[in-house]
Amino acid sequence: MDAFNDPLLALKSFKQNEYDLLLLDIVMPKMDGYELYERLKEIDSNVKVCFITASEMHRKELRKERQCDLDRDLFLQMPLPIKRIVEEISRRIDSSSP
């Protein structure tokens, strides 16, 4: 497991076929979560991503802008208890397995 506070460093460190699921905040400095997602998909088209946000406004705006690209299940609205986050992540990983 890797964690980054800087999306540019995350992008630079990303390796194809290394991760089961990425958790990306939508609002980040230097690059938003969707732009990071697009850049990561260029490296690994099979990467699975879950967006997290504390802002309903950002979640709705992103979904509206990218409604044809993004499934609503890719979003976790914060705050959530850690147990619920783990359950949701496990569900996403399990559902995306071949």
C-alpha positions in Angstrom: 0.0 0.0 0.0 1.2 3.4 -0.9 -0.1 6.8 0.2 0.6 10.2 -1.4 -0.3 13.8 -0.4 0.9 15.1 -3.8 -1.0 13.9 -6.9 2.1 14.6 -9.1 4.2 12.4 -6.9 1.5 9.7 -7.0 1.5 9.9 -10.8 5.3 9.7 -11.0 5.4 6.7 -8.7 2.5 4.8 -10.3 3.2 1.4 -11.8 1.0 -0.6 -14.1 -0.7 -3.7 -12.5 0.6 -2.8 -9.0 -2.7 -1.9 -7.3 -6.1 -3.5 -6.8 -7.9 -0.2 -6.2 -6.9 3.4 -5.9 -8.6 5.9 -3.6 -8.5 9.4 -5.0 -9.8 12.5 -3.4 -11.6 14.7 -5.8 -10.2 18.0 -4.5 -6.4 18.1 -4.4 -3.7 20.7 -5.0 -2.0 20.9 -8.4 -4.4 18.4 -10.0 -7.9 17.3 -9.2 -8.7 13.6 -8.7 -10.4 13.2 -12.0 -7.4 14.5 -13.9 -5.2 12.2 -12.0 -7.5 9.3 -12.8 -7.3 10.2 -16.5 -3.5 10.3 -16.4 -3.3 7.0 -14.5 -5.7 5.3 -17.0 -3.2 6.2 -19.7 -0.6 4.1 -17.9 -2.9 1.3 -16.9 -6.3 1.2 -18.6 -7.5 -1.5 -16.2 -6.8 0.4 -13.0 -9.8 0.5 -10.6 -10.5 3.8 -8.8 -12.8 4.9 -6.1 -13.2 8.7 -5.6 -13.7 10.0 -2.1 -15.0 13.5 -1.2 -16.4 15.3 1.8 -18.2 17.7 -0.6 -21.5 16.7 -2.1 -21.2 19.7 -4.4 -17.9 18.4 -5.9 -19.3 14.9 -6.2 -22.4 16.2 -8.1 -20.4 18.5 -10.3 -18.0 15.7 -11.3 -20.8 13.3 -12.0 -22.6 15.8 -14.0 -19.5 16.7 -16.1 -18.5 13.1 -16.6 -21.8 11.2 -16.4 -21.1 9.1 -19.4 -17.7 8.0 -18.0 -18.3 7.5 -14.4 -20.5 5.0 -12.5 -22.0 6.3 -9.3 -20.5 3.4 -7.4 -17.1 5.0 -7.9 -17.8 7.6 -5.2 -17.6 7.4 -1.4 -19.2 10.4 0.4 -17.2 11.3 3.5 -17.3 11.2 6.4 -17.9 7.5 6.8 -16.9 5.2 9.7 -13.7 3.3 9.0 -15.6 -0.1 9.1 -17.9 1.2 6.3 -15.0 2.4 4.2 -13.3 -1.0 4.5 -16.6 -2.8 3.5 -17.1 -0.6 0.5 -13.5 -1.0 -0.7 -13.8 -4.8 -0.2 -17.0 -4.8 -2.2 -15.5 -2.9 -5.1 -12.4 -5.1 -5.2 -14.5 -8.3 -5.1 -16.9 -7.0 -7.8 -14.1 -6.1 -10.1 -12.3 -9.4 -9.9 -12.5 -11.7 -13.0 
